[in-house]
Amino acid sequence: MGAEIDPAALAAADWPKREGLAALSRALGQDDIRWVGGAIRDTLLDLPVADVDCATTLLPDAVIDRCRESGIRTVPTGIDHGTVTAILDDGPVEITTLRHDVSTDGRRATIAFANDWQEDAARRDFTINALYAHPATLEIFDYFGGLDDLRARRVRFIGDARERIREDHLRILRYYRFQARFGADLDQEAEEACAELAQTLKGLSRERVASELLAILGLPNPSETVSRMRERGVLEVVLPETCKTFVGSLSALISAEIEQGFAPDSIRRLAALLPPMPEVAGEVAARLRLSKAQRARLTCAAERNEDDSREPKALAYREGRECAVDRILLQGGDARFLDGWNIPQFPLKGGVIVARGVSAGPEVARIMRTVEARWIDEGFPSEERVAELLEAELAKR
């Protein structure tokens, strides 16, 4: 059964009433702009709205001039592609001049400005993203059946799916992300087109691929979508290290996250799709151009072993809480033991040992390590107990 979609929901929503949007509408002219895309889609699906985008018949220079005259600051964030960002008190708004593609190579497009709303809609990716609304009347303009697709919870390319993908190969991954987030009814043409053109993903920048892959993994429960990506031969193009077993591991991880109350985490879930081998994790992190912090975390997760769940606090002390939670969840253990636990600081300094007559150097470091290991094994006892452990170690010398 399709979802209830009421176009009147826009009138009841809070965001169209924002003072900043009203000021922007007055500055640019109500008939020269329309709200477009995600804000409309999410409102109709009764989802929170984060960003509001605006399409306009005005050229970028005219947008900048009119905003300046109205005291609205702008930033030319994508001026070559007709995008100017208005800085409003209630949030930035991207304003993009109507466009049509002159040529594309699957990675970037050469565009020309246009003045036809439907022509602009035709260059967008999915029907549910090509909904426009008049800023004053909130009348919805739907040129390609996006409202019906919202009702069916179907993610469908505008026009020919293969043509849309050839214009921008990243749309394969975007399809799966949107399908995982909004879709219920699979669009057969889209599924087949993504499978047929999966190899084109190899020509994209690693950063773009990584961004979309992590966005998919960060959704509430993308396991079914990721499984279908593997079955369709898409996942092996962007993540050849994975296999059916690891897709199953992802599903188990997501179940554990939900059961134990942990928020979705894309890096942890990426680790589930990889073999527990630090060298592989490092190679994947390098290929996807992940940050140093992401790479360190992915590598730490890959060092997981069956002992992790036995001493979760010791693991958290040694590796940090984040990595400990990752490794325990990936092993199917209960990471709630670490919830609210403050990692203690080892209450022994090298100077204390030197003051007891031990020469500074390797021997001090050895004693520190030995006492610290005992302290961890005993469950992080008090400073008084650490002093006793030190005495026992010094007595052996």
Beta strands, then each sheet from edge to edge (+ up, - down):
strand 1: 33-36
strand 2: 52-56
strand 3: 73-78
strand 4: 83-87
strand 5: 93-97
strand 6: 99-104
strand 7: 109-113
strand 8: 131-133
strand 9: 140-142
sheet 1: 3+ 4- 5+ 2+ 1- 8+ 9-
sheet 2: 6+ 7-
end
